[in-house]
Amino acid sequence: MSFSYSMPTVTLILYTRKDCHLCEDMHYQLQELQRDYRFEIDLRDVDAHPDWTSAYSDKVPLLLAGSDEICRYFLDLEALKEHVLS
């Protein structure tokens, strides 16, 4: 009997808003990275929830791993690798 062990999938939270080109860029870059790294993206529209709007409205796109901020505005690949991809 053989067992295969796999690394648990990390879920990243990406706060965005509609018609935000920086948000679209970061989402696209993350989707490209999913070809080489194992993670899920929980895409959240900050305007869909009042608490998110008040907390993150001026910080989008904002990428989190749990409660840890990885980056905002532009994808920081080194910070992403340091948090979840290593």
SEGUPA-656406 format. One line per field, with one value per residue (C-alpha): residue number from 1; y, z, x. Coordinates in nm, 2 decimals. Last residue first. Layout:
SEGUPA-656406
nr	NUM / ...
yy	Y / ...
zz	Z / ...
xx	X / ...
This chain:
SEGUPA-656406
nr	86 / 85 / 84 / 83 / 82 / 81 / 80 / 79 / 78 / 77 / 76 / 75 / 74 / 73 / 72 / 71 / 70 / 69 / 68 / 67 / 66 / 65 / 64 / 63 / 62 / 61 / 60 / 59 / 58 / 57 / 56 / 55 / 54 / 53 / 52 / 51 / 50 / 49 / 48 / 47 / 46 / 45 / 44 / 43 / 42 / 41 / 40 / 39 / 38 / 37 / 36 / 35 / 34 / 33 / 32 / 31 / 30 / 29 / 28 / 27 / 26 / 25 / 24 / 23 / 22 / 21 / 20 / 19 / 18 / 17 / 16 / 15 / 14 / 13 / 12 / 11 / 10 / 9 / 8 / 7 / 6 / 5 / 4 / 3 / 2 / 1
yy	2.85 / 2.97 / 3.10 / 3.40 / 3.43 / 3.35 / 3.62 / 3.87 / 3.80 / 3.83 / 4.17 / 4.21 / 4.58 / 4.79 / 4.60 / 4.33 / 4.02 / 4.14 / 3.87 / 3.80 / 3.47 / 3.52 / 3.86 / 4.05 / 4.40 / 4.55 / 4.77 / 4.98 / 5.28 / 5.07 / 4.82 / 4.86 / 5.08 / 4.89 / 4.55 / 4.62 / 4.75 / 4.43 / 4.41 / 4.72 / 4.54 / 4.28 / 3.96 / 3.70 / 3.40 / 3.27 / 2.92 / 2.81 / 2.55 / 2.71 / 2.68 / 2.72 / 2.91 / 3.19 / 3.29 / 3.32 / 3.54 / 3.77 / 3.80 / 3.89 / 4.15 / 4.31 / 4.31 / 4.48 / 4.74 / 4.80 / 4.87 / 4.86 / 4.65 / 4.63 / 4.41 / 4.23 / 3.92 / 3.66 / 3.38 / 3.02 / 2.78 / 2.43 / 2.16 / 1.99 / 1.65 / 1.31 / 1.00 / 0.67 / 0.34 / 0.00
zz	0.03 / -0.13 / 0.16 / 0.34 / 0.20 / -0.15 / -0.13 / 0.01 / -0.27 / -0.53 / -0.41 / -0.62 / -0.65 / -0.47 / -0.14 / -0.01 / 0.21 / 0.50 / 0.76 / 0.89 / 0.70 / 0.41 / 0.28 / -0.05 / -0.08 / -0.41 / -0.27 / 0.03 / 0.01 / 0.07 / 0.31 / 0.66 / 0.59 / 0.28 / 0.43 / 0.72 / 0.48 / 0.27 / -0.11 / -0.17 / -0.07 / -0.34 / -0.21 / -0.41 / -0.21 / -0.41 / -0.37 / -0.35 / -0.50 / -0.69 / -1.05 / -1.26 / -0.97 / -1.04 / -1.35 / -1.15 / -0.90 / -1.18 / -1.31 / -0.97 / -0.92 / -1.26 / -1.21 / -0.87 / -1.02 / -1.30 / -1.06 / -1.24 / -0.97 / -0.63 / -0.48 / -0.16 / -0.23 / 0.04 / -0.01 / 0.07 / 0.12 / -0.01 / 0.23 / 0.11 / -0.03 / 0.11 / -0.11 / 0.06 / -0.09 / 0.00
xx	0.87 / 0.55 / 0.36 / 0.51 / 0.86 / 0.75 / 0.48 / 0.73 / 0.97 / 0.70 / 0.58 / 0.26 / 0.16 / -0.10 / -0.07 / 0.16 / 0.19 / -0.03 / -0.05 / -0.41 / -0.44 / -0.21 / -0.31 / -0.30 / -0.44 / -0.54 / -0.66 / -0.55 / -0.79 / -1.10 / -0.94 / -1.09 / -1.40 / -1.49 / -1.42 / -1.65 / -1.92 / -1.91 / -1.94 / -1.73 / -1.41 / -1.47 / -1.30 / -1.11 / -1.01 / -0.71 / -0.59 / -0.23 / 0.01 / 0.29 / 0.41 / 0.09 / -0.07 / 0.19 / 0.00 / -0.32 / -0.14 / -0.02 / -0.37 / -0.51 / -0.24 / -0.31 / -0.68 / -0.65 / -0.41 / -0.66 / -0.94 / -1.27 / -1.44 / -1.27 / -1.01 / -0.91 / -0.70 / -0.70 / -0.45 / -0.54 / -0.25 / -0.29 / -0.16 / 0.15 / 0.09 / 0.15 / 0.10 / 0.06 / 0.14 / 0.00
